[in-house]
Amino acid sequence: MKYYIITGTSKGLGEALALELLIKGHHVIGVSRSQSDKIEDRVRLKNDNWHHITWDISHIEKLTSLMEAVFSCIDFKQALSICLINNAGVVTPVKVIEKCEDDEIMEAFNINTMAPILMTSKFIKKLKSLEIDKHVVNISSGAGKHPYDGWSCYCSTKAAMDMFTRCVALEQKKTAFPVKIISLAPGVVDTQMQGVIRASTKEDFSNVERFIDYKEKGSLLSPEAAAKKILEVMEIEAMSQGQLLDIRDYK
């Protein structure tokens, strides 16, 4: 059995990834604040291998308990591979840094950076002695490589995850049974996050018109199409270690 742990499965890309993996017959453990009706409907009809854990990963002080709950869903004796997909993320606050409230800044860093780092740490520690395929995929963004005004928190959190990916890859090369870790950007996907971006003001985010154009011109990738491409790239790059990848580079 192949196990996939995915954060942010209530909607958007995380939901689409979970559904695609369930269709392929894999065991999926979803972590999100609320359940996905689409996934629950499919599970009722198909009796899929699905576990949902209702959790708010911004509460980083409780992530040890979360990972204990995640690991309790896995039959380690039957597991052929285990993959953690750190997908959950927020683009907010979309405004210049001096307008950001303390709690907005902390939530962005907790969800986008602290939670995936802590979850990855516990994932590697738990699976250290297992001689099976082990992977961590950090869902990245071009914003981690290119600065945007109004996105100081989002760009910084994504840049941090890219560097974290590279550092952990170096560490894992020294271990007997390494975890493969990559950072993977999905392109511009038509999710709720895009709606938040389009609702921002030009004063807070000067590139807002560009993102409005993406929607109006039909340039956004659907979550379903992005999920299929992500899984395709993951299969192609199964042996990669520490790479910062973008699905748009794969035709």
C-alpha positions in Angstrom: 0.0 0.0 0.0 1.2 3.5 -0.9 0.4 6.2 1.7 0.0 9.9 1.1 -0.3 12.5 3.8 -1.7 15.8 2.4 -2.4 19.0 4.2 -5.1 21.4 3.0 -7.5 18.9 1.6 -10.7 20.7 2.2 -10.6 22.5 -1.2 -8.5 23.6 -4.1 -5.2 21.8 -5.0 -5.1 19.6 -1.9 -8.6 18.3 -2.5 -7.8 17.6 -6.1 -4.5 15.8 -5.2 -6.4 13.6 -2.6 -9.1 12.7 -5.2 -6.6 11.8 -7.9 -4.7 9.6 -5.5 -7.8 7.9 -4.3 -8.8 7.2 -7.9 -5.4 5.6 -8.3 -6.2 3.3 -5.4 -3.8 4.7 -2.9 -4.3 5.3 0.8 -4.7 9.1 1.6 -4.6 10.8 4.9 -6.0 14.4 4.6 -5.4 17.1 7.1 -7.5 20.3 7.0 -9.7 22.5 9.1 -12.8 21.1 7.5 -13.8 18.1 5.4 -14.2 18.1 1.7 -17.8 17.2 0.5 -16.4 16.0 -2.8 -14.0 13.5 -1.1 -16.6 12.4 1.4 -19.1 11.7 -1.4 -16.6 9.7 -3.3 -15.6 7.7 -0.3 -19.2 6.8 0.5 -19.7 5.5 -3.1 -16.3 3.9 -3.6 -15.2 2.8 -0.1 -11.8 4.3 -0.7 -8.8 4.2 1.7 -9.4 7.7 3.1 -8.7 9.1 6.6 -9.5 12.7 7.4 -8.0 14.5 10.4 -9.7 17.8 11.3 -6.9 20.0 12.4 -5.7 23.7 12.2 -2.0 23.5 11.5 -1.5 27.1 12.4 -1.6 25.9 16.0 2.0 24.7 15.7 2.3 23.8 19.4 -0.1 20.9 18.8 1.7 19.4 15.8 3.2 16.6 17.8 -0.3 15.3 18.5 -1.3 15.8 14.9 1.6 13.6 13.6 0.8 11.0 16.2 -2.8 10.9 14.8 -1.4 10.7 11.2 0.9 7.8 12.0 -1.9 5.9 13.8 -3.6 5.7 10.3 -0.6 3.9 8.7 0.0 0.1 8.7 3.8 0.3 8.6 4.2 -3.4 8.0 2.1 -3.1 4.8 3.4 0.3 3.6 5.4 0.2 0.4 6.0 3.9 0.4 4.9 7.0 2.4 4.8 10.5 1.1 4.1 13.8 2.9 2.8 16.5 0.7 3.0 19.9 2.5 0.3 21.7 0.4 -1.6 23.9 2.9 -0.8 27.6 2.5 -2.1 31.1 2.7 -1.3 34.1 0.6 -2.6 36.6 3.2 -1.8 39.2 4.3 -1.7 40.8 0.9 -0.5 44.3 1.8 2.7 46.2 2.5 4.4 45.0 5.6 3.7 48.1 7.8 0.0 47.5 7.4 0.2 43.9 8.5 -1.0 43.0 12.0 1.1 40.8 14.2 -1.3 37.9 14.2 -1.6 38.0 10.3 2.2 37.8 10.0 2.5 34.9 12.5 -0.4 33.0 10.9 1.3 33.2 7.5 4.6 31.9 8.8 3.0 29.3 11.0 1.0 27.8 8.1 3.4 28.3 5.2 6.7 27.6 7.0 6.7 26.5 10.6 4.0 23.8 10.3 5.6 22.0 7.2 9.0 22.2 8.8 7.8 20.7 12.0 5.8 18.0 10.2 8.7 17.1 8.0 11.0 16.8 11.1 8.6 14.4 12.8 8.0 12.5 9.5 11.7 11.9 9.1 12.3 11.0 12.7 9.5 8.5 12.7 10.5 6.8 9.5 14.3 7.0 9.9 14.8 3.2 10.2 12.3 2.1 7.6 13.8 0.8 4.4 11.0 1.9 2.1 10.4 4.7 -0.4 9.9 7.9 1.7 9.2 11.3 0.1 8.4 14.8 1.2 7.0 17.2 -1.4 6.8 20.9 -0.5 4.3 22.7 -2.7 6.2 25.8 -3.6 5.6 29.0 -5.7 7.4 31.2 -8.1 6.9 33.8 -5.4 9.6 32.1 -3.4 12.1 33.1 -6.1 10.7 36.5 -7.3 9.8 39.4 -5.0 6.4 41.1 -5.1 5.3 44.2 -3.3 2.5 43.4 -0.9 3.6 39.7 -0.7 6.5 40.1 1.7 5.1 37.4 4.0 4.1 35.0 1.2 7.3 35.4 -0.8 9.4 35.0 2.4 7.6 31.9 3.6 8.0 30.2 0.3 11.6 31.2 -0.1 12.3 29.7 3.3 10.7 26.4 2.3 12.8 26.2 -0.8 16.0 26.6 1.2 14.7 24.2 3.9 14.2 21.6 1.1 17.7 22.0 -0.1 19.2 21.8 3.4 17.2 18.7 4.4 18.3 17.0 1.1 21.9 17.5 2.1 21.2 16.0 5.5 19.4 13.0 4.1 22.3 12.1 1.8 24.2 11.2 4.9 21.6 8.7 6.2 21.2 4.9 5.5 17.6 5.1 4.4 17.1 8.7 3.1 13.9 10.6 2.7 13.7 12.1 -0.8 12.6 15.7 -0.6 11.7 18.2 -3.3 10.0 21.6 -3.7 7.4 21.7 -6.5 5.7 24.8 -7.9 2.3 24.1 -9.4 2.0 27.3 -11.6 -1.0 29.6 -11.4 -3.9 27.5 -10.2 -7.6 28.6 -10.1 -8.1 28.3 -6.3 -9.6 30.4 -3.6 -6.2 31.9 -3.1 -6.5 33.5 -6.5 -9.8 35.0 -5.5 -8.1 36.6 -2.5 -5.4 38.0 -4.7 -7.9 39.5 -7.2 -9.8 41.1 -4.4 -6.8 43.1 -3.2 -6.3 46.8 -4.0 -3.6 48.1 -6.3 -2.3 50.1 -3.4 -1.6 46.9 -1.4 -0.5 44.8 -4.4 0.6 46.6 -7.6 0.3 43.4 -9.7 -3.4 42.8 -9.0 -4.4 43.6 -12.6 -2.1 40.9 -13.9 -3.9 38.3 -11.8 -7.3 39.6 -12.8 -6.2 39.1 -16.4 -5.2 35.5 -15.7 -8.8 34.8 -14.7 -10.5 36.8 -17.4 -8.3 35.3 -20.2 -8.7 31.7 -18.9 -5.0 31.4 -18.2 -5.5 29.7 -14.8 -4.9 26.0 -14.5 -7.7 24.0 -12.9 -6.9 22.3 -9.6 -7.6 18.9 -11.2 -5.2 19.5 -14.1 -2.6 20.8 -11.7 -2.9 17.8 -9.4 -2.5 15.4 -12.4 0.6 17.2 -13.5 2.1 17.3 -10.0 1.7 13.6 -9.6 3.2 13.1 -13.1 6.2 15.2 -12.2 6.5 13.4 -8.8 6.8 10.1 -10.7 9.3 11.5 -13.2 11.4 13.0 -10.4 11.0 10.1 -7.9 14.8 9.9 -7.3 15.4 13.7 -7.1 16.9 15.0 -3.9 16.6 18.7 -3.0 15.4 19.9 -6.4 13.3 23.1 -6.8 10.9 22.1 -9.6 8.1 23.8 -11.5 5.4 21.8 -13.4 5.5 24.4 -16.2 8.9 23.0 -17.2 7.3 19.6 -18.0 5.4 19.5 -21.3 
